[in-house]
């Protein structure tokens, strides 16, 4: 009796089913993840429908080529950088999990490429690209170009994402990769500010006609060149349309080849990338320690300051919070100054954003706070600990506040207002440090280290709200005397005395900081077990 041999399923179908299984099993992990996924699907569908409708309404418009080409270029850029900032968003982005399987490069690349087309992102890209093609397609030649351009754009975007992920998989699975993931929110915030600024600039300088030169350049860059080819074919420029389509096809071939080379190197080469980096990091650490040892004061103060500064540089969550505060603190005053609607007092936003870093000082220690608690036996020890942490924060925030205020004054040509603005900003910084010390001792909460997007442990959201927003409100109240004096001098026409706000603000900020540290020290010394329990929940 002969047994019939069952043909082995193709590798592509296996990977497609694997991708569907990963999506289905991921949704079964928790109801929250299911709700988030459904919400993202609904949002993407609604947004894609609106974009598609907008493109259809733009059909025949003189601005349609500019909008469609630039939007396609931005979408391709998003596909390129997304794996760097959200490496954990798709489990299939890490091909190192397939190292032990006997797979050949070409079938593996083909299977991964087809499986990558399964998901919300590719469908959204398909809808947007289809809308762009419909907005530009005219005549038979334009229709043929659109039929070729739409799948090519989608494939190039997916190949961009996969090739970048494969080439940087060592980075994405390292500590630096986790730092990039934590900073993804900052990139989105900065990008929104840039988009807002660009939209306002366009409304004042003649609309979309001012970006037509940029659209001409982007129209020759894949995959936007495929969309631009649709417009060229509709205009009868068949040679230009063919050249742009061939350019996109060549880019797709090049990306697939790069992806395949990266996979081969990943599968056969050992990961020795961290050996030299570790030795270099050790050398840098020694040099940094020696430099900090010479600059910082001796004793407990210098030790605590160095530990706090190292947290800023090494801990992903702490680094993300600091970088976010530094960038956003500069964006608000600088962008408003560029738009001509700002005031020098917007520089206080920098000191306010950085002052928030004083809140929940012990949350960044997590369960390791027990080592800090072992060194605190008296109120004097608690005061020394808080003072050193405040000094570490002020080491960065004071020069930064001076810099942002000076830059804002220069952009607004308001140098005569620099002393008063600095006085108010430094007084606000002192009030934030004071209330931050009190909030750290009374309302500590844990910062989860295993999640890039959760900054508060479950069940401690109320503590975080009380700590941050209650402290900010108290800081505004503490800063009221300096603000009131500023208003009085302006309303009473004593502008010749406004320079006194600089030494007055510095002195007031120092006194408020000292008072806040003195007030928080007894609470810290008496609540060490409670603080340890609170910051250890993450």
Secondary structure, 3 states (H helix, E strand, C coil): CCCCCCCCCCHHHHHHHHHHHHHHHHHCCCHHHHHHHHHHHHHHHHHHHHHHHHHHHCCCCCCHHHHHHHHHHHHHHHHHHHHHHCCCCCHHHCHHHHCCCCCCHHHHHHHHHHHHCCCHHHHHHHHHHHHHHHHHCCHHHHHHHHHHHHHHHHHHHHHHHHHHHHHCHHHHCCHHHHHHHHCHHHHHHHHHHHHHHHHHHHHHCCHHHHHHHHHHHHCCCCCHHHHHHHHHHHCCCHHHHHHHHHHHHHHHHHHHHHHHHHHHHHHHCCCCHHHHHHHHHHHHHHHHHHHHHHHCCCHHHHHHHHHHHHHHHHCHHHHHHHHHHHHHHHHHHHHHHHCCCCCHHHHHHHHHHHHHHHCCCCHHHHHHHHHHHHCCCCHHHHHHHHHHHHHHHHHHHHHHHHHHHHHHHHHHCCHHHHHHHHHHHHHHHHHHHHHHHHHHHHCCCCCCCCCCCCCCCCCCHHHHHHHHHHHHHHHHHHCHHHHHHHHHHHHCCCHHHCCHHHHHHHHHHHHHHHHHHHHHHHHHHHCHHHHHHHHCCC
